[in-house]
């Protein structure tokens, strides 16, 4: 069982233009809407693969009702805390001429202390000793940066594993106060946590050694360089490298990695196999346009082309 927590979900509106022109009218094509937010994306992928999961989130106003209907359409199981203000609406515009993405993310609605107490109670309601709790994405704008730490400390004894995947400043603050089971910072986030630049394989190994004081199983994502981690089965460092592909959109790739990783951990697989599945899901997602996510058939093909390296 996987439980995902998205404290600042969104409706993601995607569209394409021939060329972004400022102070000019542009015609937007290929418009689509998806339920978004990092934890929500994890649940969408898990549901697509038939993995038992429940998405937990704040939901507000008419946009919140529309958001929930989108999850219904994708057959995502969920539970939520109702708040007063509207769920946010984010915009993603793809410039076809430059093949670049412009993302415009709203800050999201504010939540009260009572709302936070309710969401923690909701997590405790769904908590299970065999469950993985994935906490992902940004925080509501008026909350403290240690909110994830507060949640982890409140429920870590009630679930089997915790996976924290959030932006660097929140991650830095959280790791001062809690010890999640898994994290997946990128190169820049890892550098900020450790106060050093990440350039060589030796840097990644040293980073993983240092992160073990804060996280039981740290992973470091390094884009085209792949994922670096320590395999607990042989205590050696590994690097899983996905095949080179022509990206269509990178939106949701990191979330898809988390989904693939958690679906394997949920099925009792090793850390190595979980990283391989995560890398396959993340790479498959960059082959899909806009805010779409990976499809099982693409994941299977990419899994055959992964490179697994022992680093020491």
N, C-alpha and C positions, 0 to 999 in steps of 0.2 A: 504494500500500500504506500502511495506517495501522497503527501499533503503539500500543496503549494500555497504560499501566502503572498499576495500582491496588495500592498498598502496604498499604492497610487496607480490603479489601473486606468486604462484609457480606451477610447474608441479611436482606432487608427484609420485615418482617411488617406488613401494613396491615389496619386494621379500622375500622368506623364505630360510633359510639354516638349515641343520641338527644341526650344531654346529659352532658358530663363532670361527675361529682360526686365530689369528694374524700371519702375515708373512707366510701364506699358502694359496693355492688356494681353494676356496669354490665354489660349484655349487649352483647357485641360481635358485629356482623354484617358481612357482605360481606368476610370475611377472605380475604386473598390473600398469597402469598409470591413475592418476586422476588429474583433475584441483583442485588445493589446495590454501590454505590461509584461515585464520579464517572467514573472511567475505564471501568468495566464498563458504565455507562449509555451512554457514548459508543459502545462496541463493540456494544451491543444495538441502538442506532439504526442504526449503519452496516450491521450485518448485515441489518436489516429492509429497508434500501434496496439490498441486494445489493452493498455496497462491500467489497472484499477487506480484511480486517483480522485482527489477532491480539491477543487480550487476554492480558497477562502479569500475574501476581499471586502473592501468598503464599496458601497454602491449608493449613488445619490441622484435624485431628480429624474427627469425624463430621459436623460442620456444614460442614467444607470439602468433604467428599464430596457432601453434599446440594447445596451451592453449585455444584459442577461439573456435577451432573446437571441443574440448572436451565439452565445455559449450553448443555448438550447439547440440551435441549428447544427452545431458541431458535436452535439451529444456529449458535452463536457459536464460532469457532475460538479456541483458547486454549493456553497453556503456563503452567506454574506451578512454584514452589519449595515443596516440602513443609516445613511447620514443625510444631512439637510441639503447641502449644495450638490450641484451636478457633477457626475463623473466627467473627467476632462476629455477633450477632443484634441488629438494630435494630428499633424499634417506631414505627409512625406511626399515630396515632389521629385520625380526623376527627370533630369535633363537629358533628353535622348542624344543631343548633339555632343555633349561633353561626357556622357555616360557617368554622370555624377548625381548624387542624391542630396537634396536639401531637406533637412528635418526641422520641423517647428513644433516643439513640445511645450504644452501648457504646464504651469506649475501644479495644477490640480487643486481640489477643494481642501479646505482646512478641516481638521477633525478635533473634537474635544477630548478632554481627559476621560470622560465617560465613554466616548467612542473607543478609545484605546483599551480601556478596561473590558469592553464588550468583545473586542477582537481577540484579546488574550483569552478570555473565557471561551470564545468560539474555538480557538485552537485547542484548548484543553478538552473541550467536548469531543473533538474529532481525533485527539491524540491516541496513539496505539503503540504499544511496546515494540511492534514490528515495523513501524512506519518510518519513512524518511520525510522530514520536514524541510522543504525548500523555501527559503525566504529570499525573494529576488526583487530587484528594482529600486527605484527612488522612494523617498519618504514623502508624506504629505508636507506641504511647505512650512507649517507652523510647529512641527515636531522636533524633538531633540535628536541629535545624530546618534545617540546611544540607544535608540528605541529597539533596534534589532537585538542588541546585547541584552536589554531588559527581557525581551521575549524569549531568547535562547535560555537565559538563566531561569526563567519561569517554567519552561516546559522540557528542558533537555533530559530530565529523568523520566519523562512520560513518553518519549519517542526513542527509536533505535539510533537514528542518525540525524544530524542537522547539516544543511548545506546553505551557506550564505553567499549570495552572488549580488553584489551591489557596487555602486560607484566608489571611487577610491577614497574620498574624504570620509564617507560613512563607514567604509570598511576599516579604515585606519582607526577611527574612534571606537568601533565595535570591538576590535581585537584587543583593545586596552582593558575590556571589561568582561569578555566571554571567550569561550574556546569551542567554536563550531567544529564539527567532524571534518567537513570539506569546505574549501574555498577554491576559486578559480580566477585569480587576478590575472590581468594581462601584463605585458612588459612594463608599461608606465606605472600601473598600479602597484606592481611588485616593487619597483624601484622606490616608489613613494613610501611604502610600508617600511622598507629597510633603509631608506635614506641613501641609496646608491643607484648608479646607472646600471642597466642590464645590457651587456654587449656580447659576451662570450658564453660558451657552454659551461665554463667554470663558474661564471656568475650565476647561472641558473642552478647549478648544483649547490653552491654556497647559499643561495636564496632559499632553496628547499630545506637545507639543514637548519637555517635560522628560523624559518616559518614553523618547523616542527615544535618549537616552544609555544606557539600560539594556536596551532591547528593540528589535529591528529593526522590527517591525510591531505596536505596541501598539493594543489596542482597549479602549474603556471602555464598560461596560454600565451603562445608567442606567434600568433598569426600563421604565416606561411612556414615558419620554422617548426610548427607543431606544438605539442603539449609535452611538458617536462614533469616528471613525478618520480617518487621513490616507490618501488614495488615492495610491499610488506612481505611478500612470499619469499623473496631472496635478499631483501635489503639492498638492492642495487638500484641505481638511477636509470630511468628509461626516457626515451624520446619517441613519441608516436607522431609520424609525419603524414599528413593527408596528401593525396595526389594533387598536382597543379591543375586547376580548372579555370575556365573563363567565367568570372563572377557576373551574375545578373543583378543581384542585390544582396548586400551583407546584413540587411535588417533581420534580426532574430537568429543569426547564426550561433552566437554565444548561448542563447537560451536553448537552442536545439541541442547543443553539446550537453548542457546540463540535463536535458530530458533523456538523451541517449545514455548518458552515464548512469542516471538514477534508475532507468528501466532495467539495466543489467544488475546493478547492486540490489535492486528489489527482487530480482530473480535468483539471487545468490551467487552471481558471477564474481570473478576476481577483479581487483582494481585494474589490472592490465586490460582485461576484456571490456570492462566498463569504459575505460578511456578510449579504447578502439571504437566502441559503439558511439561514444560521444563525438569523437572526431569525424566519424562517418556521417552522423546526423547533422553536425555543424556544416560540413562541406556540402552536403546535399541541399541544405537550405540556401546557400549562396547561388544555387542554380535556379531558384524560383524567383519570380518577379515580385516587386513591392514588399508587402508584409506577409506574403505567403510563407509557408514553412515546409520542411522536408517531407518527402513521400517515401514510403517503405521500399519501393522498387529501386529508387536512386541510392538509398542508403546501402542496400545489398551490393550494388555494383561498386560503390566507392570502397566498401569494406575489403574488397578483393585487391585493392591497389594501395593499401596502407603500408608504410614502412615502419618497422619497429626496431629501434636501436637500443642496445645496452651501452651505457655511457662510461662505465668504469670497469 
